[in-house]
């Protein structure tokens, strides 16, 4: 099969789908990737057996740039003759659905990983909702990376339950158990802490993801100040690309903490797992989220998560068992949950062990990737593409 995966930015491929892309290529299929240029693009190009194409896909509404991206996708789809086009991320999903249908791609797929419009209102929300409805109607099959997200899409009238499926227990690509354990073993030494000037005995809270407002960065920084004010000594590591999008208030907040003695702003890093390896807690205070793959990666390392009680995270975190969930946009509640676990090492350890056991049982990448490949084969078989190849 000739398969094309489309996403808005390289970061998404590199840190969420890298293992799955390699798995499909290793199974003997031709895999192309399409995304905008950005951090991680060169690393993607080094993956054996894949071809990467740079098409600038704007994340925000931009009629001219969107039209250019659509035309370029259409011509590339026609020229490469893909059997399957599989998109992820909202704008990539809409443009791929349109271009794929126009170009006559036999199998068109999209995976939803969180709806940006869940936090919007007015005409912008209407446009985003309409976009997702178009995506579900033009694609052969759509997927959600969590059960709660599937339910949300159905309840909001985006599509019927048969049009959006959840594979297994959810997640986008699962977690590579062996690789994650190796990362933990490699970086848990004092060397990483020493590089960051963090004493061995001080607990570390880690955030890994896009540094943007809807990831709860403002509340995380506020909560951290509450924690220190409560007399709990700890450090906060923030890892991920800065995507402030002109948000002056967020940019000001980040500037103010850049030289904070207890906060480490790392920015983009191709190996974020080394920071998780020294963490005691993962904090993901998002306003909206897909499944939250970093949660299960941390879980394999025995690290519990303090997150928000939202769609997606409700599936990756079992509240009170593998971590704690609080209401979004509540920095005080977030601080209280973090303090509770920072002060109770025994409870933190038990939650970490429970999280690890659950991740290994349900979210092994091998199982998830097999499910995705099975979906490709199933739709390829019934699409007529096999006959097109003369087999």
Residue pairs with C-beta under 8 A, 6 or more apart in sequence:
1 29
1 30
1 83
1 84
1 376
1 377
1 380
1 385
2 29
2 30
2 32
2 80
2 81
2 82
2 83
2 84
3 24
3 29
3 30
3 31
3 32
3 82
3 83
3 84
3 85
3 86
3 376
4 31
4 32
4 33
4 34
4 77
4 80
4 82
4 84
4 85
4 86
5 13
5 17
5 21
5 31
5 32
5 33
5 34
5 86
5 87
5 88
6 33
6 34
6 35
6 57
6 73
6 85
6 86
6 87
6 88
6 92
6 93
6 95
6 96
7 13
7 17
7 33
7 34
7 35
7 87
7 88
7 89
7 92
8 35
8 36
8 57
8 59
8 89
8 90
8 91
8 92
9 35
9 36
9 38
9 40
9 59
9 89
10 35
10 36
10 37
10 38
10 39
10 40
10 41
10 43
10 44
11 38
11 39
11 40
11 210
11 241
11 268
12 35
12 88
12 89
13 21
13 33
13 35
13 40
13 44
14 40
14 43
14 44
14 270
15 40
15 272
16 88
16 172
16 173
16 293
17 88
17 172
17 173
18 47
19 173
19 176
19 179
19 365
19 369
20 172
20 173
20 365
20 368
20 369
20 372
21 31
21 33
21 47
21 50
22 47
22 48
22 49
23 365
23 366
23 369
23 373
24 31
24 369
24 372
24 373
24 376
25 31
25 47
25 48
25 49
25 50
26 49
27 373
29 376
30 51
31 49
31 50
31 51
32 50
32 51
32 52
32 53
32 80
32 82
33 44
33 50
33 51
33 52
33 53
34 52
34 53
34 54
34 55
34 57
34 73
34 76
34 92
35 41
35 44
35 52
35 54
35 55
35 57
35 92
36 54
36 55
36 56
36 57
36 58
37 54
37 56
38 241
39 241
39 268
40 268
40 270
41 52
41 54
43 270
44 50
44 52
45 52
53 76
55 69
55 72
55 73
55 76
56 65
56 68
56 69
57 69
57 91
57 92
57 95
58 65
58 66
58 69
58 91
59 90
59 91
60 245
61 124
61 127
66 91
66 95
69 95
70 95
70 98
70 99
73 95
73 96
73 99
73 100
73 103
74 99
74 102
74 103
77 85
77 99
77 100
77 103
77 105
78 103
78 104
82 105
83 105
83 106
83 107
83 380
83 383
83 385
83 388
83 389
84 105
84 106
84 107
84 108
84 109
84 376
84 379
84 380
84 385
85 96
85 100
85 105
85 107
85 108
85 109
86 109
86 110
86 111
86 376
87 93
87 96
87 97
87 109
87 110
87 111
88 110
88 111
88 113
88 172
89 113
90 115
90 116
90 128
90 131
90 132
93 110
93 112
93 131
93 132
93 135
94 131
94 134
94 135
96 108
96 110
97 108
97 110
97 134
97 135
97 138
97 139
98 134
98 138
100 108
100 138
100 139
101 108
101 138
106 140
106 380
106 383
106 384
106 385
106 388
107 140
107 141
107 376
107 379
107 380
107 383
107 385
108 138
108 139
108 140
109 139
109 140
109 141
109 142
109 143
109 375
109 379
110 135
110 136
110 139
110 142
110 143
111 142
111 143
111 144
111 145
111 172
112 132
112 142
112 143
112 144
112 145
112 149
112 153
112 164
112 290
113 145
113 149
113 172
113 290
113 291
113 312
114 149
114 288
114 289
114 290
114 311
114 312
115 128
115 132
115 149
115 152
115 153
115 288
116 128
116 214
116 288
117 124
117 125
117 128
117 129
117 132
118 152
118 287
118 288
118 311
119 214
119 287
119 288
120 128
129 156
129 158
132 153
132 158
133 157
133 158
133 159
135 142
136 142
136 153
136 158
136 159
136 163
136 164
137 159
140 379
140 383
141 163
141 165
141 375
141 379
142 159
142 163
142 164
142 165
143 164
143 165
143 166
143 167
143 375
144 150
144 153
144 164
144 165
144 166
144 170
145 166
145 170
145 171
145 172
145 290
145 291
145 312
146 166
146 170
146 171
146 290
146 291
146 311
146 312
146 314
146 315
146 316
147 166
147 170
147 315
148 311
148 312
148 314
148 315
149 290
149 291
149 311
149 312
149 315
150 161
150 164
150 165
150 166
152 311
153 159
153 164
154 160
154 161
154 164
158 164
167 368
167 371
167 372
167 375
168 362
168 367
168 368
168 371
169 315
169 362
169 363
170 291
170 315
170 316
170 363
171 291
171 293
171 296
171 316
171 363
171 368
172 290
172 291
172 293
172 368
173 293
173 365
173 368
173 369
173 372
174 296
174 363
174 364
174 365
174 366
174 367
174 368
174 369
175 293
175 296
175 297
175 299
175 300
175 359
175 363
175 364
175 365
176 365
177 300
177 359
177 360
177 364
177 365
180 273
180 297
180 300
180 301
181 300
181 301
183 271
183 273
183 274
183 276
183 277
183 301
184 273
184 276
184 277
184 300
184 301
184 302
186 274
186 277
187 273
187 274
187 277
187 278
188 277
188 278
190 200
192 274
192 275
192 277
192 278
193 199
193 200
193 204
193 278
196 235
196 237
196 264
198 204
198 235
198 264
198 278
202 233
202 234
202 235
203 233
203 234
203 235
203 280
203 281
203 342
204 234
204 235
204 236
204 237
204 278
204 279
204 280
204 281
205 224
205 234
205 235
205 236
205 237
205 279
205 280
205 281
205 282
205 283
205 338
205 342
206 236
206 237
206 239
206 275
206 276
206 279
206 281
206 282
206 283
206 298
206 303
207 215
207 217
207 220
207 236
207 237
207 238
207 239
207 240
207 282
207 283
207 284
208 239
208 240
208 272
208 275
208 276
208 282
208 294
209 215
209 239
209 240
209 284
209 286
209 294
210 240
210 241
210 243
211 217
211 238
211 240
211 241
211 242
211 243
211 244
211 254
211 267
212 243
212 244
212 245
212 247
212 250
213 244
213 247
213 250
213 287
214 286
214 287
214 288
215 284
215 285
215 286
215 287
216 284
216 285
216 286
216 287
216 308
216 328
216 329
216 334
217 238
217 250
217 253
217 254
218 249
218 250
218 253
218 331
219 285
219 328
219 329
219 330
219 331
219 334
220 236
220 238
220 283
220 285
220 331
220 334
221 236
221 253
221 257
221 263
222 331
222 335
223 283
223 285
223 331
223 332
223 334
223 335
223 338
224 236
224 262
224 263
224 335
226 331
226 332
226 335
226 339
227 234
227 335
227 338
227 339
227 342
228 234
228 262
230 335
230 339
232 339
232 342
232 343
234 262
234 280
234 342
235 262
235 263
235 264
236 262
236 263
236 264
237 263
237 264
237 266
237 275
237 279
238 263
238 264
238 265
238 266
239 266
239 267
239 269
239 272
239 275
240 266
240 267
240 268
240 272
241 267
241 268
242 254
242 267
242 268
244 250
244 251
244 254
254 265
257 263
257 265
258 265
266 275
269 275
272 294
273 297
276 282
276 294
276 297
276 298
276 301
276 303
277 301
279 298
279 301
279 303
280 303
280 342
280 348
281 303
281 304
281 305
281 306
281 338
281 341
281 342
281 348
282 294
282 295
282 298
282 303
282 304
282 305
282 306
282 307
282 323
283 305
283 306
283 307
283 334
283 338
284 292
284 294
284 295
284 305
284 306
284 307
284 308
284 313
285 306
285 307
285 308
285 326
285 328
285 334
286 292
286 307
286 308
286 310
286 313
286 328
287 308
287 310
287 328
287 329
288 310
288 311
288 312
289 307
289 308
289 310
289 311
289 312
289 313
290 312
291 312
291 315
291 316
292 305
292 307
292 312
292 313
292 316
292 317
293 316
295 305
295 307
295 313
295 316
295 317
295 323
296 316
296 355
296 359
296 363
298 304
298 305
298 355
299 305
299 322
299 352
299 355
299 356
299 358
299 359
300 356
300 359
300 360
301 352
301 356
302 349
302 352
302 353
302 355
302 356
303 352
303 355
304 322
304 323
304 324
304 341
304 348
304 351
304 352
304 354
304 355
305 313
305 316
305 317
305 322
305 323
305 324
305 355
306 323
306 324
306 325
306 326
306 334
306 337
306 338
306 341
307 313
307 317
307 323
307 324
307 325
307 326
308 325
308 326
308 327
308 328
308 334
309 319
309 325
309 326
309 327
309 328
310 328
313 325
314 325
317 323
317 324
317 325
318 354
318 358
319 325
321 351
321 354
322 351
322 354
322 355
322 358
323 351
323 355
324 337
324 340
324 341
326 333
326 334
326 336
326 337
327 333
340 347
341 347
341 348
341 351
342 348
380 386
